[in-house]
Amino acid sequence: MPPVALQHRGRKRQRVHAPELEHPVGIADCDWAHQEREETKERQRAAGKALYRHLLEQFAVCKVTAKDFAIPCFHCAEAGVLGADFRRYAVAPKQSSEGAYQRHLDRVMPEPPPLYELSVPCALRHGRRGQRTVPTSLPHEALAREVAADPAILDQCAATEWPPAYWSHPLVEAAQAAGKRLPMPVALYVDGVRYTSQLAGRADSVIGFWLVNLTSSKRHVLCTLRSRELCRCGCRGMCTIAPVLDHLAWSFRALGQGVRPSRRHDGEPWRSADPLGAAQDTALGCTGMLLWLKGDWAEASHTLGLPQVTSANAPCPFCDAAQCRLHASYRSMSLRGVGGTPRSESYYDDCRKACEHRLTLATEQDRQLLLSALRYLKGKRWRGRTVTQSLPRFELLAGDRLLPSGRLQNVGDLADLSLPLDLVFWRPRFDGAQRLLDTVVFPNPLFASDLARSPAMSMA
């Protein structure tokens, strides 16, 4: 071979093998393969976690049975699916009975926190009025458990930039003046949730109550009320909803003080079998305040006791505009103001005091006189257990409605409770066309001066 050809061949070989001399053979390929394996495992973990969550959600909403949940978990565990602990809920197929799957899940499912048993009036079959026990998670206990699990939330709350509604709250101002740790703001979210598909024009739903920690954005389920079981004595569900709102207000007051209450929400002593009443440590370890009430307009006008948006005299909880004026002033509405004059912070209390009438039953004779005038009525004006004739002895008028309050959480228990007994009656006001004038349909304990809340201040 000529010398020129040899020289050219050497240059070509040098040009080809020069990179291999700089990067040893196999290292770059191994790094790329290792990275690809790690990415594949990460995708498998994410897919396994998504599958695990999907199975749990389907089982939680009763879309699959215990058997249909435990057997897929068994096969996933045997296949080595990454991303979740499928072995925990796994049960091998072909068990001796269907109940074997459910018994295993009952053993391994996490235990719920201690719950508060709340007795509420409800509608039974064929429209009969009865009572049922609703398990609830108390807001002050839910927030205390979250802080105990992650104390850094308290420092996060102090470092967060809050809106003026937070800094103007009396609890925040008192904490600043005393040099104490600032209370954590929370919100109460209320909404209706449909849990069955619509069939033949009817769908079952529940009214859900959630506590939202505005610092951590974590939600806590407090309780649910089945819509079909709401009281139908003429009160349009108010008898069932009122005890729930009452016990929530009682819990928010305890949260503001940072101390567990010494009695139940109705003033009765704690029951011996109540797990929350036996708590040794009365301090919660944190304080909090109710900042916002969230929900759609349907829940505001039904669950929170405010007039509907179609009300002729009070369609808006933020201003005093009537319906005709409200719909004619859309051009002047903005985030800075509404069509009418903004309502004052005390308007809700003023309306409530104007409609409430309080009395104390002291003797059995007074009770029998009152019972003879009470009836369960259904209609546009008179709703629930209503006085049907004037009783000058108690300064009651026909149309006054008995409300749940204090020890009388169920208006049907009037004949059974011991005396003396404090009662609250509601006297709605109407215009000449028999349209409601009040800005309150029934009193909501969450809109209270000691909680520093009203619709104009807290609804979001």
Buried (B, 14 or more C-beta within 10 A) or exposed (E): EEEEEEEEEEEEEEEEEEEEEEEEEEEEEEEEEEEEEEEEEEEBBEEBBEBBEEBBEBBEEEEBBBBEBBBBBBEBBEEEBBBBEBEEBBBEEEBEEEEBBBEBBEEEEEEEEBBBBBBBBBBEEEEEBEBBEBEBBBBBBBBBBBBEEEEEBBEEBEEEEBEEBBEEBEBBEEBEEEEEBBBBBBBBBBBBEEEEEEEEEEEEBBBBBBBBBBBBEBEBEBBBBBBEBBBBBBBBBBBBBBBBBBBBBBBBBBBBBBBBBEEBBBEEEBEEEBEBBEBEEEEBEBBBBBBBBBBEEEBBBBBBBBBBBEBBBBBBBBBBBBBEBBEEBEEEBEEEEBBBEEBEEEBBBEBBEEBBBEBEBEEEEBBEBBEEBBEBBEEEEBBBBBBBEBBEEBEBBEBBBBBBBBBBBBBBBBEEBEEEBEBBBBBBEBEEEEBBBBBBBBBBBBBBEEBBBBBBBBBE
